[in-house]
Amino acid sequence: MLSLTSESSLGDVFVANRAQLLHVARRIVRTTDLADDVVQDAYLRIADGACDRKVDKPMGYCCQVVRNLALDHCRRQSLEATYRTFDVDVETLDVPGPASPDRVMRDRQAVGLIEKALSALSPRTRVAFQLYRLEGLTQRDIAAQMGCALGLVNRLIAEADEAIGAMRHLIKD
Amino acid sequence: MAQEQDDLIWRTAWDWVRREHDRENFGEGSRVEMVTWLLADPAHRKAYDKAARLWLLAGLVPPTIDVDAWKKTRNRASPEDAAPSDDDA
């Protein structure tokens, strides 16, 4: 058993909690095989330094990466399934190949720049964004947690999304 | 003109990606509507793929704020208040 200290890298934390992370992925993608793929992808990103600063809650961050990759996986699958009902050749769909070192580096830079853009927003907006996108709460639950109206939560999240959308130039073809 | 068209396509693609994330409220009807739009023009699909990628990367940003600490200071300040005045702290 690995003993984890505050000096443990994100990769160490990930490996030590792999079973729990698999569970997080499986709840979203449903099958063990797919969950394995997602966790592997998440591990590569984290080991490659998906973010290069120290994270306060390493396990929380590992869960976040797994959850968001799993959601992306589901998104792609649902899209593919709908394309099939349209009789469209799913081969034409964008399937991201193995991440090249160049791509990993560009992704890491993009994550850093998005973080910078988000950091400029009000604390309240960042809290709403974090609960919604990073922790996966519903907007209703966020309203309860933040003690404010659902409509306000909706606006705060829209504000954060607007700031992220403005970073579209970061995504190259 | 081309730029305006491009911006409109991006905005639509970005909206679809945002809506799609709200899985409980994104039913089969919405999905069919979205795919109809995606298939209408290769530029739509291209913008959508970029938007989905940006969306994913935003989901990989580590937390920029400590939510628990925020709740505590907020509760101390005034539990009912959701006014913007507590934002500048």
Interface residues (C-beta under 8 A of the other chain):
Chain A: R45 A50 C51 R53 V55 D56 K57 G60 Y61 Q64 V65 R67 N68 L69 L71 D72 R75 S78 L79 T82 Y83 T85 F86 V88 D94 D107 A110 V111 I114 E115 L118 S119 S122 P123 R124 R126 V127 Q130 L131 R133 L134 T138 Q139 Q145 M146 G147 C148 A149 L152 D161 I164 G165 M167 R168 L170 I171 D173
Chain B: W10 R11 W14 R18 E20 H21 D22 E24 R31 V32 M34 V35 T36 L39 R45 K46 D49 K50 A51 A52 R53 L54 W55 L56 L57 A58 G59 L60 V61 P62 P63 T64 I65 D66 V67 W70 K71 R74 P79 E80 A82 P84 D86 D87 D88 A89
